[in-house]
Amino acid sequence: MTKTDQSYDVHIIGGGLAGSEAAWQLARRGVRVRLSEMRGSGEMTPAHQTDGLAELVCSNSFRSDDDTKNAVGLLHHEMRELDSIVMRAGEVARVPAGSAMAVDRDVFSAEVQKTLSEHPNVTIVRERIDTLPDAGLTIVATGPLTAEALAGSIVAATGQERLAFFDAIAPIVHRDSIDMSKCWIQSRWNKRTEASNEDGDYINCPMTKEQYLAFHQGLMDGEKTEFREWEKDTPYFDGCMPIEVMAARGVETLRYGPMKGVGLDNPYDTTPEHPQGRWPYAVVQLRQDNKLGTLWNMVGFQTKLKYGAQIELFRTIPGLENAEFARLGGLHRNTFLNSPQVLDRQLRLRAAPHIRFAGQVTGCEGYIESAAIGLVAGMMAAAELGGREWSPLPSTTALGALLSHITGDAEAETFQPMNVNFGLFPPLHDVKKKQRKEAYTDRAKADLQQWISANSEPVPA
């Protein structure tokens, strides 16, 4: 299967979904690729079971395939338009799953591997790469379980602390689903940053004593997910303690931590003594998560609660009764870059521009999102090799919105892995909320077609 010709134009490190997709996009454009995959060389990650390219480690689902009302389905559509190997193989391996796209994981991996191994421009080499190359176009697509030696080389090159511990992720809420008749915007003690709006940096959701005690009990009783075997020995990161772990330390712990109400004047609870508003017994704060202001994260609410339990409990918070979540909380071992700081808009490492990153290591979440960033990285590298100026994908498309979020539109201080969702898209204010999803997808499809027409390139058959 492995070819003997070692000459290549681009070196791809990592044969998962992103690396395989990048290799395909380059190869079909006539670029010679060396694809280095550690598995099969006698090495294995704690999570993988085989040495097959593009192995699906967890679920076999690519999630919704609805390209009219769903951001993931729209991403499927856009990737098909750009001849994605992941979507090609997905159709071959597809199994019934209603409106979702699910695959036979063995058939899927075998199809990706067969397609790449038979392509004359791809050389698959089973080898472990321990250091970033000093020269030559390179795409690093090693995923959230990047091997220790290579991870150390990445840290040395970026100057940023990598996150290779139990990374606790706070839920993110769509701004237009928050009931502002119960909440208000204010920074504690009215201290604001230069970038804050007129009133402050945080949306504040107040709680009475009764509401707080019920919420605390819900945290204690809520069903939690179990650690995978390979996660059990990884310690918590002290700055990201799960909220239920804090709650277990005592009923008042949260009130003196992320849910303290001091310094916040509730305008819905005024008295002659406190005309500006009294301090709430407890408060849930949300902080803006993207530059568009469409997504807000729940401060300090990283959690191991199961998704259903999160939605049920968090919708008891005043103002969040009808909250729509762009991402729910989670806790897992992860390695990813602070991409808004260390990568440029073309996924190149600022400190070493010959190196691009792709896939989950860039801070995207999910099979399809990982593959999508690999697809774009491959196209960018091909353009660079061909001496063509890269024309940015429209931020109104799923591909463009996800890429923009990773490479600069997310807030670097709070950057966390993200699935594609409509909260990443430039907002549509002149469309009724019920029609907004269809409007997003219609706009995206039109803009992608226009981009494709304006950036047509010769691609060998």
Helices and strands as residue ranges (DSSP letters): E 10-13, H 17-27, E 33-37, E 61-64, H 71-81, H 85-92, E 94-95, E 100-103, H 105-117, E 122-126, E 138-140, H 148-158, E 165-169, E 172-174, G 175-177, E 184-185, G 188-190, E 202-207, H 209-221, G 229-231, G 238-240, H 243-247, G 254-256, E 282-288, E 295-298, H 307-314, E 325-327, E 330-334, H 339-342, E 348-349, E 352-357, G 359-362, H 367-385, H 398-404, I 405-409, G 412-414, G 422-424, G 433-435, H 436-454
